[in-house]
Amino acid sequence: MPHTQHRLKEMVQTLRDHDYKITPQRLAILRVLSERIDHPSVDTVYERVKITFPTTSRATVYKNISILKELNQVIELGFGDDCNRYDGRNSVPHSHVICTQCRKIMDPDLSALQSMAREVTRETGFQIIGYRLDFYGICPDCQKKMNRD
């Protein structure tokens, strides 16, 4: 939970630094994004927020996530079926492992990515400002299910 509280404070401070008000609905959206390890969709965030704030609209959730993306406080993981997912727990570039069966998303801790980014800079001369490296496969739960069937 300490990481969640730290991320929540970071996001709140970033919004304040850019003159955004911290409304109760906005704080609820931030809380969901900072707590969820499953990389929620807009609909998932909306469903959680409307429990406490029933008058909150999907448009409000979209707008706030868009602001957070612009401020580099969430990472958007786009999928071909228009069901984007969002990582608010870790806004720095990192890799993801995505199950092609159930769409579970995990964040493996791969220290080699930072050295890879430095190597890309050396090789190309580019100043790397971000990256996305996703691995696709079948998660252990889906593998078990496939073996049972």
C-alpha positions, 0 to 999 in steps of 0.5 A, spaced: 500 500 500 505 504 501 507 504 493 499 506 492 499 512 496 506 514 493 503 514 486 497 517 488 500 523 491 505 524 485 499 524 481 495 529 485 501 533 485 502 533 478 495 535 477 496 541 482 503 543 479 499 544 472 493 548 475 488 542 475 483 542 481 483 536 485 475 534 485 472 528 489 471 525 482 478 526 480 481 523 486 477 517 485 479 516 478 486 517 481 485 512 486 483 507 482 488 508 477 494 508 482 491 502 486 489 497 480 495 492 478 490 489 472 491 495 468 484 497 468 480 500 462 476 506 462 470 502 463 473 499 469 475 505 472 468 508 470 464 502 474 469 503 480 468 510 481 460 511 479 459 506 486 461 512 490 460 518 485 453 515 481 453 522 477 460 521 474 460 520 467 464 516 462 466 522 459 469 525 465 473 518 466 476 519 459 477 526 460 481 525 466 485 519 463 487 524 457 489 529 462 494 524 466 496 521 459 498 528 457 502 529 463 505 522 463 502 520 469 499 514 466 501 509 460 496 507 455 496 500 452 492 500 446 489 494 443 486 493 436 479 492 439 479 499 441 479 497 449 485 501 451 488 499 458 491 504 463 497 503 467 497 508 473 501 504 478 508 505 474 508 511 469 515 510 467 517 506 461 517 499 462 515 492 459 508 488 460 507 481 459 500 480 456 496 474 456 493 473 449 487 469 452 484 473 458 488 479 456 491 479 463 497 484 464 503 484 468 509 488 469 515 484 469 521 487 473 526 487 467 533 491 469 536 490 462 531 495 459 534 501 461 541 498 458 537 497 452 535 504 452 542 506 453 545 502 447 539 504 442 542 511 444 549 510 443 547 506 436 542 511 433 544 518 437 536 518 439 535 521 445 530 516 448 524 519 451 520 513 452 519 506 450 514 500 450 516 493 450 510 488 450 511 480 451 505 476 448 503 469 451 499 465 455 498 466 462 499 460 467 492 460 469 490 460 462 495 454 461 492 450 466 485 451 463 487 449 456 491 443 459 484 441 463 480 442 457 
